[in-house]
């Protein structure tokens, strides 16, 4: 990844996820690979551990499990986290959606459409996806989908399953 791409991608990550997210996702000293669309726009960013993010056409990143792990390590709790109970653990790991009735805690700053990490109480990553409700609403609602899980992190470390939709 060249310096210009790195600066741009870090700025977008800081805007979307908060200060420090860009450096966590795309360290300046790491040799990351950028796949581009036919028009030359960055589309995917890959590291040794696999895909970190996809740069969507709406100008926002969608996270992979590897990207979410980097953010969880860099950002203080509760940033971009949705904590679910044990009952949800196996389902989210399989790539199934997280429902509001199982949410124990959520980042109050999360808005519908934000990328979030679905975690256990001990911050173990279960999956990543798109918030369907605001963080505070996830706690107030007794029914409904809280997070559309795009990728579940299987029971075996690093086993990333793609959600069926």
C-alpha positions, 0 to 999 in steps of 0.5 A: 500500500502506498503512502497516499492510500494509507493516509486516505484509508486511515482518515476514513477509519478514524472518521468511521470508528474514532481516533486511533482506528486508522492506525490500528487497522492500517499501520504505516509500517505494515505492508498491506495489499490493496485490491482495486476496482476496474476504475482504480478505487480501493476495494479491499485491504488485505494483511497477512491474516486475511482481509481486513476491510472492504471499502464499500461504494457508500464510502464506509468500511465493512469489517472482517473478523481480522479487522474487528480484532484489530479494532477491539485491541485498539479501541476501549470498551464499549466502542463499536461493540455489542455484547450478547449473552451465552445463549447467542454465542453458537448462533452468532459464531455460525453467522446468524443474526444477533437479536435484541433480547439477547443483548446485554450491553451495547455502545450507546454511540452505535447508530443503525447502519454502523459496523459493529463487533458482536462479542461475549462479556469477556470481549471474545469476538463472535461475529461482525456485522451491521447494527440494525438498531441504535445501541441504546435501543438494542437494550430497550427492545425485547424483540427484533434484530439488533445486528445483521451478522455478516461474518461469524467467527467459528468455534475454532480460532480464525474460522470465519463463516460467511452469513447466508442472506 
